[in-house]
């Protein structure tokens, strides 16, 4: 494994673990659980689109249909049709979407790393779950309880 591959693993840990948790936990504080989780899981749609654009993966009609259905499902789960149930504010939306974007980046970088170290997939899996930031995400906002 090359040094630049290790840099990718550090980015993976920082973006995919630390920033993702930071954004997700802040979203949970600022919105309801169903809203926060729904915002985060829009990442599957983002991954589908980004994989087609960045990784040149084929975007089939079935994938487009499924992404559309997933979007409708996200709206239904978050109960956007019910103003009393759907609690969203600008900060909650930004943190929730930040969690979705970091999860998307995590997925795409993992795909890239698996291509680099196919023979070392167990190493890739280990590093992918490693948080190299030493708890920076908790310290970034203070209020560690």
N, C-alpha and C positions, 0 to 999 in steps of 0.2 A: 504494500500500500504506500502511496506517495504522500508527501507532506500536504499537498493541495487537497488530497482526498480527506485528510484529517480536518482541514479547514471547513470543508463541506459538512462534516459531522458536527463541528462546533456550531456552525450556523443552524444546522438541523435542530440541535438541542436547544439553542437560544430561542429561535423563532417558533419551532414546533412544540416545545415544552414550556419554557418560561413565559414567553409572550402570550402564548395561547392560554395558559392558565390565568395569567394576569387579566387578560381581556375577558375571559369567560367569568371569572369570579366577580369582577367589577360589574359585568352585565347582570349577574344574579342579584347583586346588591341594588341595582337601579331599576330592574324590571321584575316581572313575575318569572317563576321557574319555567313555565311553558313558553313564554316569549323568548327568554334567553336561550333555551335549548333549541327552539325553532330557528332562531337567528344563526346559531352555530351550525346547525345541520343543513343550512343552505350551501355549505361547503361542497357537498356532493355535486351540486349543479355547477359550482365554480370549477371543480376539478374536471368535470366532463368537458366544459368549454375550453379551459386552459390546456388540457391534454390534447385536444384537437388542434389548437393554435400553436402551442409551444412544442409538443412532442410529436406532432403530425399523426396522432392516432385518428383512426377513421371515426367520423361522427355519422352514425347511421340514423335512419328515420326512427328506428326503435329507441335509440338513445335520446333523440330529441323529444319523442313522445314521453319517454320515462322522465326526462328532466322537467317537462311541462307538468306532468302529473305530480311529480315531487314538489314542484312549486305550489300547485293547488293544495296539496296535502299540508305543506308548511303553513299556508294561510288558514286552513281549516283547523289545524292543531292549535295555532296561536289565537284562534277565535277572533280574527280581525273583523268579523261581522258583528261582534258584540262589544260596544264601547266600554261596558263595565268590566269585561274580562280581559280585554286587550289593553294592557298598560305599557305604553311606550313613550319614552322621552328621548330627546336628542342624544344625551350621553349614553343611555342604555342601548340605543340603536347603534351608535358608533362603536361601543365596546363589544356588543354582540357580533357586529359585522367584522370587527377586528379579529375576534376569535375565529370567525369563519375563514377570513383571509389567511391567518396564520396556519390554520389547519390545512388549507389548500396548499400553501407553500410547503408545509411539512410533507404532505402526500407526494407532491411533485419532486421535491428533493430526494425523498426516499426512493422513488422510482429511478431517478438519476443515479443514486448511489448503488442501488442493486445492479444496475447496468455496469458500473465500474468494478464492482467486487463480487461478481457472481459466485466465484469459488469460495468467497469468504462471507456468505450470507449470514452465518451466525454472528460474526463480528458486526456486520451491518445492523442486525437486529438489536444487538447489545448497545451499540453506540446510539442508535435511533431513540432509545428510551433513556439515555443518559442526559442528565441536566448539568451541563458544564458550567453553569453560571453561579453555582454555589448559593442559590437562594436570592439572586438579584431581583427576581420578579416580585418577591415578597417585600423587599426593601424599597422598591421603586415607588410604592404608594404609601409607605409607612403603615400606620394602623395595623401592625401585625398583632393579632390577638392571640 
